[in-house]
Amino acid sequence: MARQSISFTKPNDEWLKTQVDKKEYSSKSELVNDLIRQARKQQVEINWIRAKLEKAENSGYTNENKNEILAQSKSLLNG
């Protein structure tokens, strides 16, 4: 695993310390890695929605009904 040195603002550092103190995470590194994983997953979801919107805008119409679109969205969110 690559080692990095990063700096945090005081409020962010305090928040990280609080999470570790509450035993939510064993270390700040674990917490930061989890936050990055969440951000990466969120970006995948945003990209999927953006692609669907662009496709819809280009086609002008979708054959999927609102329940199908909702089911697809929930499936993606739940991984």
mmCIF file of the N, C-alpha and C atoms, coordinates in Angstrom:
data_MODEL
# 
_entry.id   MODEL 
# 
loop_
_atom_site.group_PDB 
_atom_site.id 
_atom_site.type_symbol 
_atom_site.label_atom_id 
_atom_site.label_alt_id 
_atom_site.label_comp_id 
_atom_site.label_asym_id 
_atom_site.label_entity_id 
_atom_site.label_seq_id 
_atom_site.pdbx_PDB_ins_code 
_atom_site.Cartn_x 
_atom_site.Cartn_y 
_atom_site.Cartn_z 
_atom_site.occupancy 
_atom_site.B_iso_or_equiv 
_atom_site.pdbx_formal_charge 
_atom_site.auth_seq_id 
_atom_site.auth_comp_id 
_atom_site.auth_asym_id 
_atom_site.auth_atom_id 
_atom_site.pdbx_PDB_model_num 
ATOM 1   N N  . MET A 1 1  ? 0.851   -1.171 0.000   1.00 0.00 ? 1  MET A N  1 
ATOM 2   C CA . MET A 1 1  ? 0.000   0.000  0.000   1.00 0.00 ? 1  MET A CA 1 
ATOM 3   C C  . MET A 1 1  ? 0.901   1.238  0.000   1.00 0.00 ? 1  MET A C  1 
ATOM 4   N N  . ALA A 1 2  ? 0.551   2.190  -0.812  1.00 0.00 ? 2  ALA A N  1 
ATOM 5   C CA . ALA A 1 2  ? 1.337   3.421  -0.903  1.00 0.00 ? 2  ALA A CA 1 
ATOM 6   C C  . ALA A 1 2  ? 1.113   4.292  0.328   1.00 0.00 ? 2  ALA A C  1 
ATOM 7   N N  . ARG A 1 3  ? 2.182   4.881  0.803   1.00 0.00 ? 3  ARG A N  1 
ATOM 8   C CA . ARG A 1 3  ? 2.088   5.786  1.953   1.00 0.00 ? 3  ARG A CA 1 
ATOM 9   C C  . ARG A 1 3  ? 2.046   7.211  1.426   1.00 0.00 ? 3  ARG A C  1 
ATOM 10  N N  . GLN A 1 4  ? 1.217   8.021  2.043   1.00 0.00 ? 4  GLN A N  1 
ATOM 11  C CA . GLN A 1 4  ? 1.082   9.421  1.682   1.00 0.00 ? 4  GLN A CA 1 
ATOM 12  C C  . GLN A 1 4  ? 1.124   10.255 2.953   1.00 0.00 ? 4  GLN A C  1 
ATOM 13  N N  . SER A 1 5  ? 1.554   11.460 2.787   1.00 0.00 ? 5  SER A N  1 
ATOM 14  C CA . SER A 1 5  ? 1.500   12.407 3.893   1.00 0.00 ? 5  SER A CA 1 
ATOM 15  C C  . SER A 1 5  ? 0.524   13.498 3.488   1.00 0.00 ? 5  SER A C  1 
ATOM 16  N N  . ILE A 1 6  ? -0.531  13.656 4.273   1.00 0.00 ? 6  ILE A N  1 
ATOM 17  C CA . ILE A 1 6  ? -1.520  14.685 3.958   1.00 0.00 ? 6  ILE A CA 1 
ATOM 18  C C  . ILE A 1 6  ? -1.790  15.526 5.193   1.00 0.00 ? 6  ILE A C  1 
ATOM 19  N N  . SER A 1 7  ? -2.243  16.729 4.960   1.00 0.00 ? 7  SER A N  1 
ATOM 20  C CA . SER A 1 7  ? -2.577  17.647 6.046   1.00 0.00 ? 7  SER A CA 1 
ATOM 21  C C  . SER A 1 7  ? -4.080  17.873 6.064   1.00 0.00 ? 7  SER A C  1 
ATOM 22  N N  . PHE A 1 8  ? -4.622  18.044 7.257   1.00 0.00 ? 8  PHE A N  1 
ATOM 23  C CA . PHE A 1 8  ? -6.045  18.296 7.432   1.00 0.00 ? 8  PHE A CA 1 
ATOM 24  C C  . PHE A 1 8  ? -6.244  19.626 8.131   1.00 0.00 ? 8  PHE A C  1 
ATOM 25  N N  . THR A 1 9  ? -7.360  20.259 7.834   1.00 0.00 ? 9  THR A N  1 
ATOM 26  C CA . THR A 1 9  ? -7.723  21.438 8.611   1.00 0.00 ? 9  THR A CA 1 
ATOM 27  C C  . THR A 1 9  ? -8.063  20.966 10.018  1.00 0.00 ? 9  THR A C  1 
ATOM 28  N N  . LYS A 1 10 ? -8.024  21.869 10.968  1.00 0.00 ? 10 LYS A N  1 
ATOM 29  C CA . LYS A 1 10 ? -8.295  21.503 12.360  1.00 0.00 ? 10 LYS A CA 1 
ATOM 30  C C  . LYS A 1 10 ? -9.673  20.841 12.525  1.00 0.00 ? 10 LYS A C  1 
ATOM 31  N N  . PRO A 1 11 ? -10.749 21.412 11.952  1.00 0.00 ? 11 PRO A N  1 
ATOM 32  C CA . PRO A 1 11 ? -12.051 20.751 12.126  1.00 0.00 ? 11 PRO A CA 1 
ATOM 33  C C  . PRO A 1 11 ? -12.087 19.343 11.519  1.00 0.00 ? 11 PRO A C  1 
ATOM 34  N N  . ASN A 1 12 ? -11.457 19.159 10.366  1.00 0.00 ? 12 ASN A N  1 
ATOM 35  C CA . ASN A 1 12 ? -11.444 17.836 9.750   1.00 0.00 ? 12 ASN A CA 1 
ATOM 36  C C  . ASN A 1 12 ? -10.624 16.846 10.569  1.00 0.00 ? 12 ASN A C  1 
ATOM 37  N N  . ASP A 1 13 ? -9.502  17.296 11.096  1.00 0.00 ? 13 ASP A N  1 
ATOM 38  C CA . ASP A 1 13 ? -8.678  16.428 11.917  1.00 0.00 ? 13 ASP A CA 1 
ATOM 39  C C  . ASP A 1 13 ? -9.421  16.030 13.186  1.00 0.00 ? 13 ASP A C  1 
ATOM 40  N N  . GLU A 1 14 ? -10.110 16.966 13.794  1.00 0.00 ? 14 GLU A N  1 
ATOM 41  C CA . GLU A 1 14 ? -10.889 16.660 15.004  1.00 0.00 ? 14 GLU A CA 1 
ATOM 42  C C  . GLU A 1 14 ? -11.986 15.648 14.690  1.00 0.00 ? 14 GLU A C  1 
ATOM 43  N N  . TRP A 1 15 ? -12.646 15.814 13.550  1.00 0.00 ? 15 TRP A N  1 
ATOM 44  C CA . TRP A 1 15 ? -13.707 14.878 13.163  1.00 0.00 ? 15 TRP A CA 1 
ATOM 45  C C  . TRP A 1 15 ? -13.127 13.487 12.959  1.00 0.00 ? 15 TRP A C  1 
ATOM 46  N N  . LEU A 1 16 ? -11.987 13.405 12.269  1.00 0.00 ? 16 LEU A N  1 
ATOM 47  C CA . LEU A 1 16 ? -11.336 12.107 12.065  1.00 0.00 ? 16 LEU A CA 1 
ATOM 48  C C  . LEU A 1 16 ? -10.983 11.457 13.396  1.00 0.00 ? 16 LEU A C  1 
ATOM 49  N N  . LYS A 1 17 ? -10.400 12.239 14.295  1.00 0.00 ? 17 LYS A N  1 
ATOM 50  C CA . LYS A 1 17 ? -10.030 11.715 15.612  1.00 0.00 ? 17 LYS A CA 1 
ATOM 51  C C  . LYS A 1 17 ? -11.255 11.210 16.367  1.00 0.00 ? 17 LYS A C  1 
ATOM 52  N N  . THR A 1 18 ? -12.354 11.938 16.278  1.00 0.00 ? 18 THR A N  1 
ATOM 53  C CA . THR A 1 18 ? -13.588 11.540 16.959  1.00 0.00 ? 18 THR A CA 1 
ATOM 54  C C  . THR A 1 18 ? -14.084 10.192 16.442  1.00 0.00 ? 18 THR A C  1 
ATOM 55  N N  . GLN A 1 19 ? -14.042 10.001 15.129  1.00 0.00 ? 19 GLN A N  1 
ATOM 56  C CA . GLN A 1 19 ? -14.495 8.729  14.556  1.00 0.00 ? 19 GLN A CA 1 
ATOM 57  C C  . GLN A 1 19 ? -13.628 7.570  15.041  1.00 0.00 ? 19 GLN A C  1 
ATOM 58  N N  . VAL A 1 20 ? -12.341 7.796  15.106  1.00 0.00 ? 20 VAL A N  1 
ATOM 59  C CA . VAL A 1 20 ? -11.430 6.752  15.588  1.00 0.00 ? 20 VAL A CA 1 
ATOM 60  C C  . VAL A 1 20 ? -11.653 6.521  17.082  1.00 0.00 ? 20 VAL A C  1 
ATOM 61  N N  . ASP A 1 21 ? -11.820 7.593  17.848  1.00 0.00 ? 21 ASP A N  1 
ATOM 62  C CA . ASP A 1 21 ? -12.072 7.463  19.293  1.00 0.00 ? 21 ASP A CA 1 
ATOM 63  C C  . ASP A 1 21 ? -13.367 6.707  19.580  1.00 0.00 ? 21 ASP A C  1 
ATOM 64  N N  . LYS A 1 22 ? -14.362 6.880  18.715  1.00 0.00 ? 22 LYS A N  1 
ATOM 65  C CA . LYS A 1 22 ? -15.645 6.185  18.888  1.00 0.00 ? 22 LYS A CA 1 
ATOM 66  C C  . LYS A 1 22 ? -15.575 4.744  18.402  1.00 0.00 ? 22 LYS A C  1 
ATOM 67  N N  . LYS A 1 23 ? -14.388 4.325  17.969  1.00 0.00 ? 23 LYS A N  1 
ATOM 68  C CA . LYS A 1 23 ? -14.160 2.957  17.487  1.00 0.00 ? 23 LYS A CA 1 
ATOM 69  C C  . LYS A 1 23 ? -14.925 2.652  16.201  1.00 0.00 ? 23 LYS A C  1 
ATOM 70  N N  . GLU A 1 24 ? -15.302 3.715  15.471  1.00 0.00 ? 24 GLU A N  1 
ATOM 71  C CA . GLU A 1 24 ? -15.929 3.514  14.167  1.00 0.00 ? 24 GLU A CA 1 
ATOM 72  C C  . GLU A 1 24 ? -14.898 2.960  13.184  1.00 0.00 ? 24 GLU A C  1 
ATOM 73  N N  . TYR A 1 25 ? -13.672 3.396  13.351  1.00 0.00 ? 25 TYR A N  1 
ATOM 74  C CA . TYR A 1 25 ? -12.553 2.977  12.508  1.00 0.00 ? 25 TYR A CA 1 
ATOM 75  C C  . TYR A 1 25 ? -11.346 2.764  13.411  1.00 0.00 ? 25 TYR A C  1 
ATOM 76  N N  . SER A 1 26 ? -10.442 1.922  12.966  1.00 0.00 ? 26 SER A N  1 
ATOM 77  C CA . SER A 1 26 ? -9.261  1.646  13.794  1.00 0.00 ? 26 SER A CA 1 
ATOM 78  C C  . SER A 1 26 ? -8.176  2.695  13.616  1.00 0.00 ? 26 SER A C  1 
ATOM 79  N N  . SER A 1 27 ? -8.241  3.461  12.526  1.00 0.00 ? 27 SER A N  1 
ATOM 80  C CA . SER A 1 27 ? -7.228  4.492  12.287  1.00 0.00 ? 27 SER A CA 1 
ATOM 81  C C  . SER A 1 27 ? -7.776  5.545  11.329  1.00 0.00 ? 27 SER A C  1 
ATOM 82  N N  . LYS A 1 28 ? -7.101  6.685  11.291  1.00 0.00 ? 28 LYS A N  1 
ATOM 83  C CA . LYS A 1 28 ? -7.477  7.727  10.344  1.00 0.00 ? 28 LYS A CA 1 
ATOM 84  C C  . LYS A 1 28 ? -7.299  7.228  8.909   1.00 0.00 ? 28 LYS A C  1 
ATOM 85  N N  . SER A 1 29 ? -6.259  6.445  8.688   1.00 0.00 ? 29 SER A N  1 
ATOM 86  C CA . SER A 1 29 ? -6.012  5.916  7.339   1.00 0.00 ? 29 SER A CA 1 
ATOM 87  C C  . SER A 1 29 ? -7.178  5.059  6.859   1.00 0.00 ? 29 SER A C  1 
ATOM 88  N N  . GLU A 1 30 ? -7.678  4.209  7.742   1.00 0.00 ? 30 GLU A N  1 
ATOM 89  C CA . GLU A 1 30 ? -8.815  3.360  7.379   1.00 0.00 ? 30 GLU A CA 1 
ATOM 90  C C  . GLU A 1 30 ? -10.030 4.222  7.033   1.00 0.00 ? 30 GLU A C  1 
ATOM 91  N N  . LEU A 1 31 ? -10.260 5.244  7.822   1.00 0.00 ? 31 LEU A N  1 
ATOM 92  C CA . LEU A 1 31 ? -11.384 6.142  7.591   1.00 0.00 ? 31 LEU A CA 1 
ATOM 93  C C  . LEU A 1 31 ? -11.232 6.892  6.272   1.00 0.00 ? 31 LEU A C  1 
ATOM 94  N N  . VAL A 1 32 ? -10.056 7.432  6.013   1.00 0.00 ? 32 VAL A N  1 
ATOM 95  C CA . VAL A 1 32 ? -9.833  8.170  4.770   1.00 0.00 ? 32 VAL A CA 1 
ATOM 96  C C  . VAL A 1 32 ? -10.008 7.240  3.568   1.00 0.00 ? 32 VAL A C  1 
ATOM 97  N N  . ASN A 1 33 ? -9.491  6.016  3.659   1.00 0.00 ? 33 ASN A N  1 
ATOM 98  C CA . ASN A 1 33 ? -9.682  5.060  2.565   1.00 0.00 ? 33 ASN A CA 1 
ATOM 99  C C  . ASN A 1 33 ? -11.152 4.747  2.346   1.00 0.00 ? 33 ASN A C  1 
ATOM 100 N N  . ASP A 1 34 ? -11.920 4.616  3.429   1.00 0.00 ? 34 ASP A N  1 
ATOM 101 C CA . ASP A 1 34 ? -13.354 4.357  3.300   1.00 0.00 ? 34 ASP A CA 1 
ATOM 102 C C  . ASP A 1 34 ? -14.063 5.538  2.640   1.00 0.00 ? 34 ASP A C  1 
ATOM 103 N N  . LEU A 1 35 ? -13.700 6.750  3.031   1.00 0.00 ? 35 LEU A N  1 
ATOM 104 C CA . LEU A 1 35 ? -14.300 7.936  2.418   1.00 0.00 ? 35 LEU A CA 1 
ATOM 105 C C  . LEU A 1 35 ? -13.984 8.006  0.925   1.00 0.00 ? 35 LEU A C  1 
ATOM 106 N N  . ILE A 1 36 ? -12.768 7.643  0.564   1.00 0.00 ? 36 ILE A N  1 
ATOM 107 C CA . ILE A 1 36 ? -12.395 7.644  -0.855  1.00 0.00 ? 36 ILE A CA 1 
ATOM 108 C C  . ILE A 1 36 ? -13.187 6.579  -1.605  1.00 0.00 ? 36 ILE A C  1 
ATOM 109 N N  . ARG A 1 37 ? -13.337 5.385  -1.027  1.00 0.00 ? 37 ARG A N  1 
ATOM 110 C CA . ARG A 1 37 ? -14.151 4.338  -1.672  1.00 0.00 ? 37 ARG A CA 1 
ATOM 111 C C  . ARG A 1 37 ? -15.582 4.826  -1.887  1.00 0.00 ? 37 ARG A C  1 
ATOM 112 N N  . GLN A 1 38 ? -16.143 5.481  -0.877  1.00 0.00 ? 38 GLN A N  1 
ATOM 113 C CA . GLN A 1 38 ? -17.511 5.997  -1.005  1.00 0.00 ? 38 GLN A CA 1 
ATOM 114 C C  . GLN A 1 38 ? -17.598 7.048  -2.111  1.00 0.00 ? 38 GLN A C  1 
ATOM 115 N N  . ALA A 1 39 ? -16.616 7.924  -2.177  1.00 0.00 ? 39 ALA A N  1 
ATOM 116 C CA . ALA A 1 39 ? -16.603 8.961  -3.214  1.00 0.00 ? 39 ALA A CA 1 
ATOM 117 C C  . ALA A 1 39 ? -16.471 8.339  -4.594  1.00 0.00 ? 39 ALA A C  1 
ATOM 118 N N  . ARG A 1 40 ? -15.649 7.294  -4.714  1.00 0.00 ? 40 ARG A N  1 
ATOM 119 C CA . ARG A 1 40 ? -15.491 6.629  -6.007  1.00 0.00 ? 40 ARG A CA 1 
ATOM 120 C C  . ARG A 1 40 ? -16.790 5.958  -6.425  1.00 0.00 ? 40 ARG A C  1 
ATOM 121 N N  . LYS A 1 41 ? -17.477 5.305  -5.491  1.00 0.00 ? 41 LYS A N  1 
ATOM 122 C CA . LYS A 1 41 ? -18.760 4.663  -5.795  1.00 0.00 ? 41 LYS A CA 1 
ATOM 123 C C  . LYS A 1 41 ? -19.789 5.715  -6.204  1.00 0.00 ? 41 LYS A C  1 
ATOM 124 N N  . GLN A 1 42 ? -19.790 6.838  -5.479  1.00 0.00 ? 42 GLN A N  1 
ATOM 125 C CA . GLN A 1 42 ? -20.715 7.915  -5.800  1.00 0.00 ? 42 GLN A CA 1 
ATOM 126 C C  . GLN A 1 42 ? -20.444 8.456  -7.196  1.00 0.00 ? 42 GLN A C  1 
ATOM 127 N N  . GLN A 1 43 ? -19.168 8.561  -7.577  1.00 0.00 ? 43 GLN A N  1 
ATOM 128 C CA . GLN A 1 43 ? -18.836 9.053  -8.907  1.00 0.00 ? 43 GLN A CA 1 
ATOM 129 C C  . GLN A 1 43 ? -19.332 8.098  -9.992  1.00 0.00 ? 43 GLN A C  1 
ATOM 130 N N  . VAL A 1 44 ? -19.251 6.788  -9.742  1.00 0.00 ? 44 VAL A N  1 
ATOM 131 C CA . VAL A 1 44 ? -19.782 5.802  -10.686 1.00 0.00 ? 44 VAL A CA 1 
ATOM 132 C C  . VAL A 1 44 ? -21.283 6.023  -10.861 1.00 0.00 ? 44 VAL A C  1 
ATOM 133 N N  . GLU A 1 45 ? -21.982 6.239  -9.759  1.00 0.00 ? 45 GLU A N  1 
ATOM 134 C CA . GLU A 1 45 ? -23.426 6.462  -9.811  1.00 0.00 ? 45 GLU A CA 1 
ATOM 135 C C  . GLU A 1 45 ? -23.748 7.756  -10.563 1.00 0.00 ? 45 GLU A C  1 
ATOM 136 N N  . ILE A 1 46 ? -22.990 8.805  -10.298 1.00 0.00 ? 46 ILE A N  1 
ATOM 137 C CA . ILE A 1 46 ? -23.201 10.080 -10.993 1.00 0.00 ? 46 ILE A CA 1 
ATOM 138 C C  . ILE A 1 46 ? -22.962 9.904  -12.482 1.00 0.00 ? 46 ILE A C  1 
ATOM 139 N N  . ASN A 1 47 ? -21.899 9.191  -12.837 1.00 0.00 ? 47 ASN A N  1 
ATOM 140 C CA . ASN A 1 47 ? -21.605 8.960  -14.249 1.00 0.00 ? 47 ASN A CA 1 
ATOM 141 C C  . ASN A 1 47 ? -22.717 8.168  -14.928 1.00 0.00 ? 47 ASN A C  1 
ATOM 142 N N  . TRP A 1 48 ? -23.280 7.178  -14.217 1.00 0.00 ? 48 TRP A N  1 
ATOM 143 C CA . TRP A 1 48 ? -24.372 6.373  -14.771 1.00 0.00 ? 48 TRP A CA 1 
ATOM 144 C C  . TRP A 1 48 ? -25.598 7.252  -15.018 1.00 0.00 ? 48 TRP A C  1 
ATOM 145 N N  . ILE A 1 49 ? -25.934 8.083  -14.035 1.00 0.00 ? 49 ILE A N  1 
ATOM 146 C CA . ILE A 1 49 ? -27.087 8.978  -14.181 1.00 0.00 ? 49 ILE A CA 1 
ATOM 147 C C  . ILE A 1 49 ? -26.847 9.965  -15.313 1.00 0.00 ? 49 ILE A C  1 
ATOM 148 N N  . ARG A 1 50 ? -25.646 10.520 -15.378 1.00 0.00 ? 50 ARG A N  1 
ATOM 149 C CA . ARG A 1 50 ? -25.313 11.463 -16.445 1.00 0.00 ? 50 ARG A CA 1 
ATOM 150 C C  . ARG A 1 50 ? -25.446 10.801 -17.820 1.00 0.00 ? 50 ARG A C  1 
ATOM 151 N N  . ALA A 1 51 ? -24.968 9.573  -17.945 1.00 0.00 ? 51 ALA A N  1 
ATOM 152 C CA . ALA A 1 51 ? -25.064 8.855  -19.214 1.00 0.00 ? 51 ALA A CA 1 
ATOM 153 C C  . ALA A 1 51 ? -26.517 8.611  -19.587 1.00 0.00 ? 51 ALA A C  1 
ATOM 154 N N  . LYS A 1 52 ? -27.332 8.232  -18.589 1.00 0.00 ? 52 LYS A N  1 
ATOM 155 C CA . LYS A 1 52 ? -28.764 8.019  -18.859 1.00 0.00 ? 52 LYS A CA 1 
ATOM 156 C C  . LYS A 1 52 ? -29.436 9.321  -19.299 1.00 0.00 ? 52 LYS A C  1 
ATOM 157 N N  . LEU A 1 53 ? -29.098 10.425 -18.625 1.00 0.00 ? 53 LEU A N  1 
ATOM 158 C CA . LEU A 1 53 ? -29.687 11.710 -18.990 1.00 0.00 ? 53 LEU A CA 1 
ATOM 159 C C  . LEU A 1 53 ? -29.266 12.135 -20.390 1.00 0.00 ? 53 LEU A C  1 
ATOM 160 N N  . GLU A 1 54 ? -27.989 11.942 -20.712 1.00 0.00 ? 54 GLU A N  1 
ATOM 161 C CA . GLU A 1 54 ? -27.512 12.305 -22.048 1.00 0.00 ? 54 GLU A CA 1 
ATOM 162 C C  . GLU A 1 54 ? -28.189 11.453 -23.113 1.00 0.00 ? 54 GLU A C  1 
ATOM 163 N N  . LYS A 1 55 ? -28.326 10.157 -22.837 1.00 0.00 ? 55 LYS A N  1 
ATOM 164 C CA . LYS A 1 55 ? -29.010 9.264  -23.778 1.00 0.00 ? 55 LYS A CA 1 
ATOM 165 C C  . LYS A 1 55 ? -30.462 9.703  -23.961 1.00 0.00 ? 55 LYS A C  1 
ATOM 166 N N  . ALA A 1 56 ? -31.121 10.026 -22.854 1.00 0.00 ? 56 ALA A N  1 
ATOM 167 C CA . ALA A 1 56 ? -32.517 10.462 -22.929 1.00 0.00 ? 56 ALA A CA 1 
ATOM 168 C C  . ALA A 1 56 ? -32.646 11.773 -23.696 1.00 0.00 ? 56 ALA A C  1 
ATOM 169 N N  . GLU A 1 57 ? -31.726 12.702 -23.426 1.00 0.00 ? 57 GLU A N  1 
ATOM 170 C CA . GLU A 1 57 ? -31.767 13.983 -24.125 1.00 0.00 ? 57 GLU A CA 1 
ATOM 171 C C  . GLU A 1 57 ? -31.543 13.795 -25.616 1.00 0.00 ? 57 GLU A C  1 
ATOM 172 N N  . ASN A 1 58 ? -30.646 12.879 -25.979 1.00 0.00 ? 58 ASN A N  1 
ATOM 173 C CA . ASN A 1 58 ? -30.352 12.648 -27.390 1.00 0.00 ? 58 ASN A CA 1 
ATOM 174 C C  . ASN A 1 58 ? -31.453 11.880 -28.101 1.00 0.00 ? 58 ASN A C  1 
ATOM 175 N N  . SER A 1 59 ? -32.123 10.986 -27.382 1.00 0.00 ? 59 SER A N  1 
ATOM 176 C CA . SER A 1 59 ? -33.181 10.200 -28.018 1.00 0.00 ? 59 SER A CA 1 
ATOM 177 C C  . SER A 1 59 ? -34.529 10.896 -27.928 1.00 0.00 ? 59 SER A C  1 
ATOM 178 N N  . GLY A 1 60 ? -34.660 11.747 -26.931 1.00 0.00 ? 60 GLY A N  1 
ATOM 179 C CA . GLY A 1 60 ? -35.927 12.446 -26.768 1.00 0.00 ? 60 GLY A CA 1 
ATOM 180 C C  . GLY A 1 60 ? -36.977 11.647 -26.014 1.00 0.00 ? 60 GLY A C  1 
ATOM 181 N N  . TYR A 1 61 ? -36.775 10.327 -25.868 1.00 0.00 ? 61 TYR A N  1 
ATOM 182 C CA . TYR A 1 61 ? -37.787 9.509  -25.212 1.00 0.00 ? 61 TYR A CA 1 
ATOM 183 C C  . TYR A 1 61 ? -37.156 8.207  -24.738 1.00 0.00 ? 61 TYR A C  1 
ATOM 184 N N  . THR A 1 62 ? -37.638 7.673  -23.629 1.00 0.00 ? 62 THR A N  1 
ATOM 185 C CA . THR A 1 62 ? -37.212 6.359  -23.150 1.00 0.00 ? 62 THR A CA 1 
ATOM 186 C C  . THR A 1 62 ? -38.414 5.430  -23.132 1.00 0.00 ? 62 THR A C  1 
ATOM 187 N N  . ASN A 1 63 ? -38.183 4.165  -23.396 1.00 0.00 ? 63 ASN A N  1 
ATOM 188 C CA . ASN A 1 63 ? -39.258 3.172  -23.357 1.00 0.00 ? 63 ASN A CA 1 
ATOM 189 C C  . ASN A 1 63 ? -39.479 2.633  -21.949 1.00 0.00 ? 63 ASN A C  1 
ATOM 190 N N  . GLU A 1 64 ? -38.576 2.967  -21.033 1.00 0.00 ? 64 GLU A N  1 
ATOM 191 C CA . GLU A 1 64 ? -38.701 2.487  -19.671 1.00 0.00 ? 64 GLU A CA 1 
ATOM 192 C C  . GLU A 1 64 ? -39.720 3.330  -18.905 1.00 0.00 ? 64 GLU A C  1 
ATOM 193 N N  . ASN A 1 65 ? -40.530 2.641  -18.105 1.00 0.00 ? 65 ASN A N  1 
ATOM 194 C CA . ASN A 1 65 ? -41.478 3.393  -17.291 1.00 0.00 ? 65 ASN A CA 1 
ATOM 195 C C  . ASN A 1 65 ? -40.794 3.831  -15.992 1.00 0.00 ? 65 ASN A C  1 
ATOM 196 N N  . LYS A 1 66 ? -41.491 4.649  -15.223 1.00 0.00 ? 66 LYS A N  1 
ATOM 197 C CA . LYS A 1 66 ? -40.864 5.208  -14.023 1.00 0.00 ? 66 LYS A CA 1 
ATOM 198 C C  . LYS A 1 66 ? -40.478 4.126  -13.020 1.00 0.00 ? 66 LYS A C  1 
ATOM 199 N N  . ASN A 1 67 ? -41.241 3.046  -12.934 1.00 0.00 ? 67 ASN A N  1 
ATOM 200 C CA . ASN A 1 67 ? -40.906 1.962  -12.008 1.00 0.00 ? 67 ASN A CA 1 
ATOM 201 C C  . ASN A 1 67 ? -39.638 1.224  -12.437 1.00 0.00 ? 67 ASN A C  1 
ATOM 202 N N  . GLU A 1 68 ? -39.464 1.041  -13.745 1.00 0.00 ? 68 GLU A N  1 
ATOM 203 C CA . GLU A 1 68 ? -38.255 0.390  -14.250 1.00 0.00 ? 68 GLU A CA 1 
ATOM 204 C C  . GLU A 1 68 ? -37.020 1.267  -13.994 1.00 0.00 ? 68 GLU A C  1 
ATOM 205 N N  . ILE A 1 69 ? -37.167 2.549  -14.234 1.00 0.00 ? 69 ILE A N  1 
ATOM 206 C CA . ILE A 1 69 ? -36.055 3.478  -13.991 1.00 0.00 ? 69 ILE A CA 1 
ATOM 207 C C  . ILE A 1 69 ? -35.714 3.502  -12.508 1.00 0.00 ? 69 ILE A C  1 
ATOM 208 N N  . LEU A 1 70 ? -36.729 3.545  -11.656 1.00 0.00 ? 70 LEU A N  1 
ATOM 209 C CA . LEU A 1 70 ? -36.505 3.548  -10.212 1.00 0.00 ? 70 LEU A CA 1 
ATOM 210 C C  . LEU A 1 70 ? -35.826 2.256  -9.766  1.00 0.00 ? 70 LEU A C  1 
ATOM 211 N N  . ALA A 1 71 ? -36.274 1.103  -10.295 1.00 0.00 ? 71 ALA A N  1 
ATOM 212 C CA . ALA A 1 71 ? -35.675 -0.179 -9.933  1.00 0.00 ? 71 ALA A CA 1 
ATOM 213 C C  . ALA A 1 71 ? -34.209 -0.225 -10.348 1.00 0.00 ? 71 ALA A C  1 
ATOM 214 N N  . GLN A 1 72 ? -33.895 0.272  -11.530 1.00 0.00 ? 72 GLN A N  1 
ATOM 215 C CA . GLN A 1 72 ? -32.505 0.300  -11.990 1.00 0.00 ? 72 GLN A CA 1 
ATOM 216 C C  . GLN A 1 72 ? -31.664 1.186  -11.072 1.00 0.00 ? 72 GLN A C  1 
ATOM 217 N N  . SER A 1 73 ? -32.198 2.331  -10.714 1.00 0.00 ? 73 SER A N  1 
ATOM 218 C CA . SER A 1 73 ? -31.465 3.251  -9.837  1.00 0.00 ? 73 SER A CA 1 
ATOM 219 C C  . SER A 1 73 ? -31.199 2.620  -8.476  1.00 0.00 ? 73 SER A C  1 
ATOM 220 N N  . LYS A 1 74 ? -32.221 1.984  -7.909  1.00 0.00 ? 74 LYS A N  1 
ATOM 221 C CA . LYS A 1 74 ? -32.059 1.346  -6.600  1.00 0.00 ? 74 LYS A CA 1 
ATOM 222 C C  . LYS A 1 74 ? -31.067 0.193  -6.681  1.00 0.00 ? 74 LYS A C  1 
ATOM 223 N N  . SER A 1 75 ? -31.111 -0.548 -7.772  1.00 0.00 ? 75 SER A N  1 
ATOM 224 C CA . SER A 1 75 ? -30.183 -1.664 -7.958  1.00 0.00 ? 75 SER A CA 1 
ATOM 225 C C  . SER A 1 75 ? -28.749 -1.148 -7.992  1.00 0.00 ? 75 SER A C  1 
ATOM 226 N N  . LEU A 1 76 ? -28.515 -0.051 -8.686  1.00 0.00 ? 76 LEU A N  1 
ATOM 227 C CA . LEU A 1 76 ? -27.179 0.518  -8.764  1.00 0.00 ? 76 LEU A CA 1 
ATOM 228 C C  . LEU A 1 76 ? -26.729 1.026  -7.391  1.00 0.00 ? 76 LEU A C  1 
ATOM 229 N N  . LEU A 1 77 ? -27.613 1.688  -6.676  1.00 0.00 ? 77 LEU A N  1 
ATOM 230 C CA . LEU A 1 77 ? -27.264 2.220  -5.350  1.00 0.00 ? 77 LEU A CA 1 
ATOM 231 C C  . LEU A 1 77 ? -26.957 1.113  -4.355  1.00 0.00 ? 77 LEU A C  1 
ATOM 232 N N  . ASN A 1 78 ? -27.673 0.004  -4.469  1.00 0.00 ? 78 ASN A N  1 
ATOM 233 C CA . ASN A 1 78 ? -27.486 -1.098 -3.531  1.00 0.00 ? 78 ASN A CA 1 
ATOM 234 C C  . ASN A 1 78 ? -26.370 -2.046 -3.944  1.00 0.00 ? 78 ASN A C  1 
ATOM 235 N N  . GLY A 1 79 ? -25.808 -1.775 -5.123  1.00 0.00 ? 79 GLY A N  1 
ATOM 236 C CA . GLY A 1 79 ? -24.653 -2.542 -5.589  1.00 0.00 ? 79 GLY A CA 1 
ATOM 237 C C  . GLY A 1 79 ? -24.967 -3.977 -5.744  1.00 0.00 ? 79 GLY A C  1 
# 
